[in-house]
Amino acid sequence: MLQLGPPAGTERADAARNRALILAAAHGILRNHGIDALTMDAVAHEAGLGKGTVFRRFGSRSQLLRTLLSNSEAEFQRAFLCGPPPLGPDAPPVERLIAFGRARFDLVATQGPLLRAAEDSPAGRFSSPARDAMGLHISVLLRAAHVEGDIAVLALSLLSLFEAGFVMHSVESDSVSLDRLADGWEDLVRRVTVNPPAVP
């Protein structure tokens, strides 16, 4: 299961207190002023801590943003791993893939600016536990649907469609709604998972 923070019980009391203060401050800034106002300086000031403490706890703004996203990402992961069908088990793999994409676009609808900001660094964009879990899930479903070819590359190609920067640009600059993107995902999945008849 996705875990973006340290395991419970492994932090010293003062470190745990600082972590809680930083996260509460960051949530307050997001709620009251928006994503652009969330800087490490602002978080440190709001939390009443030194900027160095904030960096020691989270390393970078991108890592802080990924931690803020951890609850929604963990909930999303639980839904596609063990939630009700069609997103969860006990549905055909193609239907699960379609439901996966639609659910991911729903998440972008509510968390888009935060997801996009978390992609600021290459590490945050391409090497997060949440992204790894999604890529693996897509690969498993493609194999279950008996898709042929380079599954790893195909899964990466499909996964790239959920990058928040791309999705938000499509919505804000290209006037493509999230509903259209979700419909396009379903169309693409159905095309990818149709195996052509064998050549006699």
C-alpha positions as CSV (number, residue, x, y, z in Angstrom):
1,M,0.0,0.0,0.0
2,L,1.2,3.5,-0.8
3,Q,3.1,5.2,2.0
4,L,4.6,8.6,1.5
5,G,5.4,9.4,5.1
6,P,7.5,7.6,7.7
7,P,5.9,4.6,9.5
8,A,3.9,5.4,12.6
9,G,5.9,5.2,15.8
10,T,9.3,5.8,14.1
11,E,9.6,9.6,14.7
12,R,10.8,11.3,17.8
13,A,8.2,13.3,19.6
14,D,9.7,16.7,18.5
15,A,10.1,15.6,14.9
16,A,6.5,14.3,14.8
17,R,5.3,17.6,16.3
18,N,7.2,19.6,13.7
19,R,5.8,17.4,10.9
20,A,2.3,18.0,12.1
21,L,2.8,21.7,12.4
22,I,4.3,21.9,8.9
23,L,1.4,19.9,7.4
24,A,-1.2,21.9,9.2
25,A,0.4,25.2,8.1
26,A,0.6,24.0,4.5
27,H,-3.0,22.9,4.4
28,G,-4.0,26.3,5.9
29,I,-2.1,28.1,3.2
30,L,-3.6,26.0,0.4
31,R,-7.1,26.5,1.8
32,N,-6.8,30.3,2.4
33,H,-4.4,31.4,-0.4
34,G,-4.1,28.7,-3.0
35,I,-1.2,26.7,-4.4
36,D,0.9,29.6,-5.6
37,A,1.2,31.0,-2.1
38,L,2.6,27.7,-0.8
39,T,6.3,28.3,-0.5
40,M,8.8,26.8,2.0
41,D,9.2,30.3,3.5
42,A,5.5,30.7,3.9
43,V,5.1,27.3,5.5
44,A,7.9,27.9,7.9
45,H,6.5,31.3,8.9
46,E,3.0,29.9,9.3
47,A,4.2,26.9,11.3
48,G,6.5,29.1,13.5
49,L,9.5,27.1,12.6
50,G,12.8,27.8,10.8
51,K,13.0,27.2,7.1
52,G,15.8,24.7,7.7
53,T,13.5,22.6,9.8
54,V,10.9,22.5,7.0
55,F,13.6,21.4,4.5
56,R,14.9,18.8,6.9
57,R,11.5,17.3,7.3
58,F,10.5,17.3,3.6
59,G,13.5,18.0,1.5
60,S,11.8,20.1,-1.1
61,R,8.5,21.8,-2.0
62,S,7.7,19.0,-4.3
63,Q,8.1,16.4,-1.6
64,L,5.9,18.5,0.7
65,L,3.3,18.6,-1.9
66,R,3.4,14.9,-2.5
67,T,3.0,14.3,1.2
68,L,-0.1,16.6,1.2
69,L,-1.5,14.4,-1.6
70,S,-0.7,11.2,0.2
71,N,-4.2,10.7,1.7
72,S,-6.1,11.2,-1.6
73,E,-3.5,9.0,-3.4
74,A,-3.8,6.3,-0.8
75,E,-7.6,6.4,-1.0
76,F,-7.4,6.2,-4.8
77,Q,-5.0,3.2,-4.6
78,R,-7.3,1.4,-2.2
79,A,-10.2,1.9,-4.6
80,F,-8.5,0.3,-7.6
81,L,-6.8,-2.5,-5.6
82,C,-9.6,-3.6,-3.3
83,G,-12.7,-1.4,-3.8
84,P,-15.9,-2.3,-5.5
85,P,-16.1,-3.0,-9.2
86,P,-15.7,-1.8,-11.9
87,L,-12.7,0.1,-10.5
88,G,-11.8,-2.7,-8.0
89,P,-11.6,-6.5,-8.5
90,D,-14.4,-8.7,-9.8
91,A,-14.8,-6.8,-13.0
92,P,-13.3,-7.6,-16.5
93,P,-9.9,-6.0,-17.0
94,V,-11.0,-3.7,-19.8
95,E,-13.8,-2.4,-17.7
96,R,-11.4,-1.9,-14.8
97,L,-9.0,0.0,-17.0
98,I,-11.8,2.3,-18.2
99,A,-13.0,2.9,-14.7
100,F,-9.4,3.5,-13.6
101,G,-9.0,6.3,-16.1
102,R,-12.3,7.9,-15.3
103,A,-11.6,7.8,-11.5
104,R,-8.1,9.4,-12.1
105,F,-9.6,12.2,-14.1
106,D,-12.1,12.8,-11.3
107,L,-9.1,13.1,-8.9
108,V,-7.5,15.6,-11.1
109,A,-10.8,17.6,-11.1
110,T,-10.4,18.1,-7.4
111,Q,-6.7,18.0,-6.8
112,G,-5.4,19.3,-10.2
113,P,-3.4,22.3,-9.0
114,L,-1.8,20.4,-6.2
115,L,-0.9,17.4,-8.5
116,R,0.5,19.7,-11.1
117,A,2.7,21.5,-8.5
118,A,4.0,18.2,-7.2
119,E,5.3,17.5,-10.7
120,D,7.7,20.4,-10.6
121,S,10.8,18.3,-10.1
122,P,11.8,15.3,-12.3
123,A,11.8,13.1,-9.2
124,G,8.3,14.2,-8.2
125,R,7.0,13.8,-11.7
126,F,8.5,10.4,-12.7
127,S,9.5,8.6,-9.5
128,S,6.7,8.7,-6.9
129,P,5.2,5.7,-5.2
130,A,1.8,6.6,-6.5
131,R,2.9,6.8,-10.1
132,D,4.7,3.4,-9.7
133,A,1.6,1.8,-8.3
134,M,-0.5,3.2,-11.2
135,G,1.9,2.0,-13.8
136,L,2.0,-1.5,-12.3
137,H,-1.7,-1.7,-12.1
138,I,-2.2,-0.7,-15.8
139,S,0.4,-3.3,-16.8
140,V,-1.4,-6.0,-14.8
141,L,-4.7,-5.1,-16.4
142,L,-3.3,-5.0,-19.9
143,R,-1.8,-8.5,-19.4
144,A,-5.1,-9.7,-18.0
145,A,-6.8,-8.4,-21.1
146,H,-4.4,-10.5,-23.3
147,V,-2.9,-7.4,-24.9
148,E,0.2,-8.3,-27.0
149,G,3.3,-6.3,-27.5
150,D,5.6,-4.3,-25.2
151,I,3.4,-4.0,-22.2
152,A,5.8,-1.9,-20.1
153,V,6.1,0.7,-22.8
154,L,2.4,0.7,-23.5
155,A,1.6,1.1,-19.8
156,L,4.0,4.1,-19.6
157,S,2.3,5.7,-22.6
158,L,-1.1,5.3,-21.1
159,L,0.1,6.5,-17.7
160,S,1.5,9.7,-19.3
161,L,-2.1,10.8,-20.1
162,F,-2.7,11.4,-16.4
163,E,0.1,13.9,-15.9
164,A,-1.6,16.8,-14.2
165,G,0.3,19.4,-16.2
166,F,-0.9,17.9,-19.4
167,V,-4.5,17.5,-18.2
168,M,-4.7,21.0,-16.7
169,H,-3.2,22.5,-19.9
170,S,-5.8,20.6,-22.0
171,V,-8.6,21.9,-19.8
172,E,-7.4,25.5,-19.4
173,S,-5.7,26.3,-22.7
174,D,-7.2,23.8,-25.2
175,S,-10.7,23.9,-23.9
176,V,-11.0,20.1,-23.6
177,S,-13.2,19.2,-20.7
178,L,-12.3,16.4,-18.3
179,D,-15.4,14.6,-19.5
180,R,-14.0,14.6,-23.0
181,L,-10.6,13.4,-21.8
182,A,-12.3,10.6,-19.9
183,D,-14.3,9.6,-22.9
184,G,-11.2,9.7,-25.0
185,W,-9.5,7.4,-22.4
186,E,-12.3,4.9,-22.8
187,D,-12.1,5.0,-26.6
188,L,-8.3,4.5,-26.4
189,V,-8.5,1.6,-24.0
190,R,-11.1,-0.2,-26.1
191,R,-8.9,0.2,-29.2
192,V,-5.7,-0.9,-27.4
193,T,-7.4,-4.0,-25.9
194,V,-9.0,-5.3,-29.1
195,N,-6.7,-8.1,-30.3
196,P,-6.7,-8.4,-34.1
197,P,-7.7,-11.8,-35.5
198,A,-4.8,-14.1,-36.3
199,V,-3.6,-14.1,-39.9
200,P,-4.4,-17.5,-41.5
